[in-house]
Amino acid sequence: MPTILITGFGPFPGAPYNPTMKLVRALARLRRPALADTTIATHIFTTSYAAVDRDLPALVAQHRPDALLMFGLHGRAKAIRIETRARNALALLPDASGKVLRRGVIAPGSPAARRMPMPAQRLLAASRETGMPAVLSRDAGRYLCNYLCWRSAESSVRLAAFVHVPPVSRFARPKKPHKSFRVRPLPARRGVTGKRLSAADLLRVGEKVLAALNAAVNRT
């Protein structure tokens, strides 16, 4: 039985609300036939370098996941961004604990970038099936999302995917008990637009990406 570990981040300076927290919890409640034989584990990282360095190895040792599906907030993004590589770079910005890593790079003496071990085109196609704008990205930034990308790429996990999401409207409380957060499909809108995605949009994308990654796990 394969295991997929899904992660998100908590708030950080400049982003008091991080939609990936609710997204991860919603994905954990999904009930789909394709996921029936898959164990889903979840974790929300405190947005700090210490938390990533402490929690990721412990989670990998505990759950022994076949794949990592990681989500992070990109405050300026206008589309879903499937990150294809991690940069060996650090920003001079404080994390949620106030700590700044001033060495400039994550791993001195290592390559300038690491490829993310994942089926990028499949995840992109899955995202676009929802009609949401989605792109492949070669620049995960220099903050905690990129840092987690790097640490996951150097881990023992076979598949590791990172998805940057743009700001969205907050998750509203459903008026009726939901059944896997079923929503009606929207008209295709693959181009990058100025319209902010809704929480339902984000959940739809997350479900498709999870299904595509799960299928990739089962093929390997």
N, C-alpha and C positions, 0 to 999 in steps of 0.2 A: 504494500500500500504506500503510494508516494506521499510526501509531506511538502507543503508549500508554506513558507513563513512570509506573512504579509506585514509590512511595517509602515508607520507614519511618524510624523514629528509633532511635538507640542508647539506652543507659541514661542516666539523669539523676538528680539528687539525689532520693532517696526511692524510686527505681525502678531497682534494680540489674539487673533482668531486664526487657527490653522485648520482648514477643512479636511486635511488628511486624517485627523483623529477620528472624526465621525465616519469618514469613508471606510477606513480599515474596519471599524466595528460593524458597519453595515455589510461589508463583504463577508465578514465572518459568519453572518446570519443567513447567507444565501443557501438555498436548498435547490440544487440542480442535479438531474440524473448524471450529467457528465462529471460532477464532483463527488458522486456518492462514494467512490472508493479512494478519495483523496482526503488526507488529514490537513486541516487548515489551522495553523497557529498564528497568533498575532502579537504585535508588540508596538507600543508607542515610545519612541525615543524622546527623552528630554533633549532639547536642542543644545547639546554641549559636546565638545570633543571627548571629554572624559566619559560621558555616557555611552557614546559609540564604541570607544575602545574597551569599555568594561562590558557592555551588554551584548554586543554582536558575537564575540567569541563564546560567551556563555550560552546564548540562544542557539548557536550552531551546535555546540556540544550537547545541549539538552534535547533539541528536536531533531538533529541530523537531517535538515531539510534537503530535498532534492532540488529545490528552487527557492530563490528569494524574489519577492515582488515588493518593491519599495516605492513609496510615494512621498513627494515633498512639494512644498509650495514655492512657486516662482512668482514673485509679486508683480513683475512686469510682463509676464507671458500673456499672449493673446490666443494661445493654442495649447493643446496637450503636447508635451515634448517627451519623446522617447529618447533617453540619453544613451548614446552608443559608446561613450568612453568616459573615463575619469581622468582629470588633469592632476598632475603632480604639482599642485599650487595651493597656496593658502592666502586668504584675504586678511588684511589687518583690521578685522572687525570682531567685536566681542561676541561670544556666544551667550546663551541664556543665563549662564552663570557669571558672566562678566569676563571670562578668560579670553585672552588673545594669544594665538600661537604666532610668534614673531619670526619664525625661521624661514618663512617664505615658501617652503615646499613641504609636502607631506612626508616624503621619504628621500632624504639626501642620497645622491648617488644612484637613484632609480631612474627609469625612463621618464620622459616628459608626460606620457599618458599611458593608460592601460585600457584595452578594449573590454567592454562589458560582455560577459559570456552569455549571450541570449539570442533568440531568433528575432532580430530587430524588425525585419520586413513583415513578419507575421504579426507582430504586436502592433505595428503601424497600421496594417490592413484591418486588424480587429478594431482598433480605435476608430478608423474611418467608416467602418460598417454602421456606426451609430449616427453618422452624419455630422459629428463634431469635427472641428478643425484639429488636425494632428500633424506633427512633423517629426522627422528624425533630427536629433541634435548632437553635435560633436563638442558642445561646450556646456558642462554642468555647473559652471561657475567656479568659485573658489571658497565657497562657504560650506556649511555642514552637509548639504545634500551631496556635493561633490566629494566631500571627505568620506561619507558613507559609501558612495560609489567605489572609491578607491579601496577602502577596507573590504568591501564585499568582493571586489574583483580579485583581490589577493587571497581570499579565503578558499576553503576547500569545497564550497558549494558549486555544483556543476553549472547551474543556470542562475544568473543574477540580473534582474531587470530593474531599472529605475525610471519612474515616470514623474516628470514635473507637471504639476497642475497649475493653472492660472487661478487668480482669486475668483471665488464663486459666492453666490448668495448663501446664507446659512441654511443648514438642514432644518426644515420645518417639521414639527411633530405631525405624523400622518393623522388624518381625520378618522380613518378606519384602520384596524390592524392590517399591516401589509403582508403580502405573500411574496417574499423575495423581491420586494420593491419593484413590482412590475409596472412598467410605464409604456405609453404608446410611442412608437417610433416617430421621430421627427423628420421633416424633409431634409435631404442632404445639404450640408453647408460646409464643405471641406475647406473653403478658403478661410484665411485668417480674418476675422471680423472684429469690430470694436465692441460687439455685444458680449456682455459678461455671461459666462456659462452659469447655469443653475445647478443646484445640488443634485437634482435628478439627472441632468446631463452627465455630471461627474460620476455618479454611481453607475450609469449605463456604460460609460467608458471603462470604469474599473472592472465591471463584471465581464465585459468582452475580453479585456486584456488578461484577466485571471483565467478565463476559459482557454484562451490561446496558449498561455504559458503552461497550463495543465496538459493540454494536448501535446505540447513539445516535450514535456517531461515523460509522458507515456510513450513517445516515439523513441526516446533514447534508451 
